[in-house]
Amino acid sequence: MKRWLIARRFVQVAVWVILSVPILSYGFSLFGMTSPVDNRIPTPSEALIFGSLSSADILGFGITDPYATLQVAFAAKTFEVTWLWALMPVFLFYVILGARVFCGWVCPVNLVLEFTDWLRKKFKIPNANRSLPRKTKIGVMVFFLLVAFAVSQPLFENISPIAALGKTLLFGSLAGLGTLLGIIVLELFWAPRIWCRSLCPLGGFYQVFGRIGLFRPHLDKSKCTDCGGCKEVCIVDPVILEPALTGETKKVWAGDCMRCGACIDNCPEKCIKMRSY
């Protein structure tokens, strides 16, 4: 039984339910549509929870994606101390758990690309299987910050596939859908999982802080049979497991690790556990 996969799917669906229900309960429809009801309020922002993964209001308290906030700061060429109140809860939550837990458990693009990966394997779609260094996404992250500074616009937020999936569902915005479709085509025919592994700037941002966190996969080398089951299913890159598999370390220390639990689910000897320090 793939318990970690089931848990991840539950969380991924729950996030969208939490964001969608307030809009529906206040007389609005998804995809930015309105419903012909008499009790619809002027704006659903009065709901207890309202917003997207980029920015939301929870119980009257605003929270924002830290990388989106950085882009705005670079674009505006200023930083307001009050912005910390909105970005720090999100930042600390993910850093404490393990920064890229967002990528594995929340990000809707990862969910779509897991399906794309299944589709490619199911229909044996020919793939060039190219690769780029995993740290490329850190460079992409810095690049978009510099672009924001140069053009005074948070450009990535305008073309982000992450924002696209949320804003399309909740508000009917089509911004970023072209990027998402391009990524799907790229992953189907050129390089599987290249977006999450090597290109996503938000993934690059969280990779920088990924070595910080309370939880990470721990491998009991005495039980490991070197079957390679964990490497077969690693969403990020099997190479991040090598230090633990060779006995160099006991835990997966790579900042890239999404704490997705795929390696735990696929280990026949059950020698991998998710543990805190």
RALINNOR-V215363 format. One record per backbone hydrogen bond with DSSP energy under -1.0 kcal/mol. CO is the residue of the C=O (numbers start at 1). NH is the residue of the N-H. Records with the same first field share a line. If there is no record, write none. Layout:
BEGIN
CO: NH + NH
END
This chain:
BEGIN
1: 3
2: 6
3: 7
4: 8
5: 9
6: 10
7: 11
8: 12
9: 13
10: 14
11: 15
12: 16
13: 17
14: 18
15: 19
16: 20
17: 21
20: 24
21: 25
22: 26
23: 28
24: 27
26: 41
27: 35
30: 33
33: 29
35: 37
43: 46
44: 47
48: 59
50: 57
54: 65
55: 52
56: 63
57: 50
58: 61
61: 58
63: 56
65: 69
66: 70
67: 71
68: 72
69: 73
70: 74
71: 75
72: 76
73: 77 + 78
80: 83
81: 84
82: 85
83: 87
84: 88
86: 64
87: 91
88: 92
89: 93
90: 94
91: 95
92: 96
93: 97
94: 98
96: 214
98: 101
99: 102
100: 104
101: 105
102: 106 + 107
107: 111
108: 112
109: 113
110: 114
111: 115
112: 116
113: 117
114: 118
115: 119
116: 120
117: 121
118: 122
119: 123
120: 125
133: 136
134: 137
135: 138 + 139
136: 140
137: 141
138: 142
139: 143
140: 144
141: 145
142: 146
143: 147
144: 148
145: 149
146: 150
147: 151
148: 152
153: 155
155: 158
156: 160
160: 164
161: 165
162: 166
163: 167
164: 168
165: 169
166: 170
167: 171 + 173
169: 31
174: 177
176: 180
177: 181
178: 182
179: 183
180: 184
181: 185
182: 186
183: 187
184: 188
185: 189
186: 190 + 191
189: 128
190: 130
191: 194
193: 197
194: 198 + 199
195: 199 + 200
200: 204
201: 205
202: 206
203: 207
204: 208
209: 212
216: 275
217: 252
218: 273
219: 221
220: 223
228: 232
237: 240
238: 241
239: 242
241: 245
242: 246
243: 248 + 249
250: 219
254: 257
261: 265
262: 266
264: 267
267: 270
271: 220
273: 218
275: 216
END
